[in-house]
Amino acid sequence: MSKQRIYLDNNATTSVAPEVSNAIMEELNAPPSNPSSVHFFGQMAKARLSKARSAIASHLKVKPTEVVFTSGGTESMNLLIQGFCSKEPGHIITSNIEHSCVYQTLKKLQEKGWEVTYVPAGSFGAVTPSQIEEAIKPNTRLIVLSSANSETGVKHEIESISKIAEKAKIGFIVDAVASFGKEALVIPHGVTGMGFSSHKIHGPKGVGFAFIRSHAQIKPLVFGGEQEFTLRSGTENLPGIVGLAAAVELLREQESITSGMNTLRDYFEKELQVRASPILINGEGPRVSNVSNISFPDVDGETLLIQLDLHGVAASHGSACSSGSLEPSRILLNMGLAKSRAGSSVRFSLSRYTTKEEIDKAIAIIASLVKQIRELS
């Protein structure tokens, strides 16, 4: 068994970049301070908070006042969706393959009288702009979609859908967690809000942010001291925010980051097509650079995952937000894949720090284990 551990579950979380760790430690070692305090120490903290906010806003080419810090992607999406849907119920359009932070939030809104259309993504792995346009009703108030699916990496056509939303004067909220840091991100004018997470881009856990368009009418979920432009009360997690800003700063090399991950991902799949044949790639549409969701016919996915872990390779069945579940993915099943195919599927997700040496070792281990499991079955 391999003594070196190879981490290929970066869509669950990523390692903290050295530059980020340094920024966090510098903030932790700063004098005690609260950005809301009026004295010298508080004002110095407020300046560091503003600097972090401005750096992120500059990267996204938005206004600093449109960046609201949260505890992560889940809170960001809850703030955007529930904050937008604070008035009388109407109709919402989404896909049937959204992350649980969207899916469960919309289910709760349905209990409050909202009507939700779950547009089927099919084996392609994403809904089309025409499907969204056809789903619009007179009382449609909101469209909610991921920029890329966290399990398959398949992308939605956010630019085209934003134009549809803007023309119809419908709100459009995007879960950008799975695409941020994987490819260059431009926020289209028709997008009302976007949710982001720090720990998916080599930042610390427990912090994220929401982009909220200036004209958007979003009501807060948390009340108190009126921090974050009254949209998210509570003393800001300044070490986390500083670390997040440092992680975003590293994305200035996005083109080379994307190219590197894409090259390794394609190599990984090509080699497995030869050495672990037959395999099937789940999701037919264009994908972000770092995700391979692979079905190994005649192989039990749970058995493969356990054996991979014993041999030093970390992967997953799908989203880490499913309470560690090893059940077949809801996403893959909703794409129309047979239960047997979904049950034989494993998600491998790379990071900018993944090396070819690691990929080569992982390929050898995966191919060997798949052969053994098939022979036993």
N, C-alpha and C positions, 0 to 999 in steps of 0.2 A: 504493500500500500504506500501511496505517496506521502512523504513527510511535509512537502511544501504545500501550503494551502493556496488554492487559486479561487479568487472571488469573482464570480460572474453573476452577481445578483445586484447590480448597481441601480436598477430601477426600484429596489426596495430602499436602499440607502447607499451613500457613497462615503469613502474615507474623507476625513477633513484635510484639506490641502495645507501644507506647511505654512504658506503665507497667511492663511486664515487662522491657523493656530496662534501664530505670532501676534496677529491683530487682536485676537480675543484675549490673550494673556496680557498684552499691553493695557487693554481696557480694564481687565480684572485687577491689575496692579495700580490703577489710577486712584487718586483720592476718592473717598466716599462722596457720591454725588447723585442727584436726582434731576433729570432734565426739567422737571416742573418747579424746582426750587428757584427763588429769586436771587439768592446770594451768589457769590463768585463761583463756588464749586458747581452750583446748579447751572449757571450760565455756561460754564465750560462744557458741562455734559450736554447741554442743549446744542451747543455749537458742534459737538461731535455727532450728535444725532442728526442734525441738519446736514452735515457734511456727508454722512452715509446716505441719507435720503436723496440728496442732490446727485450723488454718484450713480445711484440706481436709476434715477429719473433720466439722467444724461445718457446712460447706456440704452435705455428704452426710447429715448427721444420724446419724453412726456414731461409734464410739469411736476415739480417736487410735491406740490399740494395734491397730486393725483396718486401718490404712493402712500399707502396706509399699512403700517406694520402690524402683523398678526403673529399667532403662534405657529403658523404653517399653512400648508395647502388646504387641509380640511376646514380650518376656521375661515380662511380666505373665501372659499367657495360657499360656506354657510352664510357669511356676511353678505356676499354678493347676491346670492339667490334669495335668502330670507329677507334681507334688507330691501331688495327690489320688490318682493311680493308682500309688502306690508299693508297693502290696500285691499279692496274687495277682490275676491277670487276671479280669475280669468283662465285663459288657456296658455299652456306651456308646451313647447316642442323640444324634444331631446332625442337622443338615440337610445337603442336598447343595449348599448355596450359601454355605458359610462362608468367611471370609478364609483366606488361605494359612497364617497362623500357627496357625490351628486345624486346618485340613485336613491340613497336613503333619505336625503333631504327632500327630494321631490315626492317620495312616498309619504312623508309627513305632511307636505303641502296638500296632497290629495285628500288626506284625512280632514283637512280644513276647508275642503270644497273646491280646490283647484283641479282643473282638468289637465291631464298630461298625456300627450301623444308620444309614444316610444317608437320612433321610426326605425325599422329593421335595417341593420348594416349589412347583413348577408355575409357570404364568404369573402367578399371584397375587404371587409373590415372597417368600413366607414360609410356614412350616409352621403348621398350626393346633394348638391345644391338644388337640383330639380325636385328631389324628395322633400326637402325642407319647404320649398316654395309651394308644393302641392298640399302640404300639411297645414298651411296657414288658414286660419278661420277669422271671421270678423272680430272675435273676442281674444285673439292671440295677443298676449302681452310680452312674451319672453321666449327666446331660443337659448338653450344651454347645451354646449358641446365641448368636448376635449379637443385641443389642437392636435394631439396624437394620443392614441390609445396606449396605456401604460403596459399592457400585456403583449400586444402584437407590434406596437410601434407604428401602426398604420395611421396616416395623417388625414384629417378633415381639411376640406378646401375652405379654410377660414376666410380668406380674402373674398372669394366669390359669395360665400354665405353672408358675410358682413354687408355686402352691397344689397343683398335681398332684404336683410333686416333694416338697413337704413332707409331703403325705398319704401318699405311697408311701415316705417316708424315703430318698429318693434325692438325691444331691448335685446341685446346679444351678449351673453356672458360665456367666457371661455376658460376652461381648466387648462392652463398652460404648463402644468407641472412636468409632464412627460416629454415635452419638446424643448423647454428652456435649458440651455446649455448643450443641447444636442445639435442645434442648427441656429443660424441667424434668425432673430425674431423681430418682426415689424408688426406693430399693432395697427390694424386697419381702422380707418375713421369710424366705421359702423359698429365697432366693438364698444360696449358699454363698460365692461369690466373684465379683468383677468385675474386668476389666482395663481400664486407662485409659492414654491417651497425651497428652503435653503439647503436642506440635507440631501437633495437630489443633485446639487451642483457643487459638491465638495465643501459645503458650508456646515455650520452646526445644526443640530436638531432643535426643535422647539421654537423655530422662528421662520417667518415667511412674510409675504406681503400681498396686498391686493392693489391692482391698478384700478382706480375708479374714475371714470371720465368726469370732468368738472361739472357738466350739466346733469349728471345722473342723480336721481332721487333715491338714495340708499339710506335706509334707516338703521341705526346701530342695534346690535344685539346685546352689547355689554354697556352698562351705564355706571357712572361714577365720577371720576375727575375730569372727564371730557378731553382726555389725551387723543392724539391722532385725529385732529380736526373734529372732535366729538364723535367720531365714528367707531372708536375702539378704546374705551376707557381702561385705565390701569397703567401703572408705571411701566415704561418701555423697558424691554430686555436689551439694554444697551450693549453688553458684551456680544450677545447673539446678533444684534443688528449690525454692529461693526464687523463681525465675522461674515455675515451675509454680504455686506457691501464689498468686502475683500474678495469673496468668492465671485461676485458679479464682475469685479475689476479684472479677474483672470480671464473672463470671457472675451476680452478684447482680441484674443487669438482664436476666435470662434472658427474661422475658416479652416485653420490647420487642425483644430480639435476635431471638427466634423470629418474632415478628410481622413484623419488617422483612424478614428473609430469605424468609419464606413469601410475602409480598406480591410481592417482586421475582421470585421463582421462578415464581409463577403467571402474572405478567405476561409473563415471558420465554416461557413455553410457549404462552400464548394468542396472542402476536404471531407466534411461529413457525408456529403452526397456520394462520395466515392467509398469512404472507409466504413460507413455505418448504414449503407443503403439497404432497404429503401427508407427515405425520410420525406416528410412533407412539411413545407413552410406554411404556417398558419397566418392568413392575412394576405390577400392578393394585391392590395393597393400599395402605393408608394409609402415607404416607411422612413422614420427617423433613423439616424446612423448607427445606433448602438444596440438594437433589439433583434434577437432571433427567437421566435416562438416555434419550436420544432416538435412535430409528432413523429414518434418512432413506432410504426405499426408492429403489433405483436409484442410490445413491451409495456409493462405496467409502469405508468409514470411515477407512482409513489415508490415502487421498488427501485426504480432508476435513481430517483432523488436521494433516497437513503443510501444507496450504494455509492453514488457520487460523493456524498458528504463523507462517508467512511474512507473514500480514496482521496479526499482533500479538495474536492471541487464543489463550490457553493452555487446553487441555482435555485429555481423555484417553479411552482406550478403556475403562479400568477401574482396578483397583487398581494403585498405584505399586509394589507389592511383587512384581510379576511381571517383574522384571529388565528393565523398559523394553519389554516385549513388545508388539507390535502385532497379535498373533494375536487372533482372536475370543475374547471373554471366556468363561472356563470357567463363570462364574456364569450368564451369559445362556444358554449352551448347556444347562446343567443345569436351567434353568427351562423347557426344552422349546422355546426359540425356534429357528427354522430358522437354519442357518449363515449364510445370506444376510442375514437380519435382524440377527443378532449382529454380522456383519461390517460392517454399515452403521450401527452404533450408536456414539454418542459420549456420554461422561458430562461434564456441566457441573455444577460444584459451587461454590456461592456462599459468601461469608463475611459477617460482620457489617459489614465495611468495603466491600463491593461497593456501588457506587452505581447509580442509575437511568441516569445518563449513560453509564456503562460498559455497562450492559445494552442500552441503545438502540443504541449503536455496535456491540456484539457481534451484535445481531439483524440489523442492516443487513449486516454482513460475512458472517454465516452464510447469510442468505437469498441474497445475491449469489453466493457460492461454490457453494451447493447448486444453484442454477439453472445455473451454468456447467458444473458437473460432469455434471448430468443431460443437458444439451444435447450435451456431448461423447460421452456414453455412448450 
